[in-house]
C-alpha cells in the first residue's frame, strides 16, 4: 500500500475543506429580523440559506475530524487497518474514502 498516496489525498481534501469553510463564513451570519430592511420572503430565504450553511459547516467539521484521525493513524503506522478487527482495509475502499476506519465487514455489521 502506498501510504504517501493516501496521505496526499487526505491533505488535499483537508485543504479543500478549510478553503471552503473560509469562503462560506458569511452565509452563516445572523439573519436580521427587521422587516423594514428585508422583506419576509427574503428573510425566509436568508434563514434557509443560513440553516444550510450551518449544516454544511457541521459536516465539514466532521470530515476534518475524520481526516485528522486518518493522518494521525498514518503517523502511528496504523493506517489501513480496521479499528474493529485489525484486518487490512482494502485499497479500493480507501480510494473511495481514505479516512475509512472500518473494513467492509465490520462497517456492515455495525449498520445492522
Helices and strands as residue ranges (DSSP letters): H 3-23, G 25-28, H 40-75, H 91-96, H 104-111
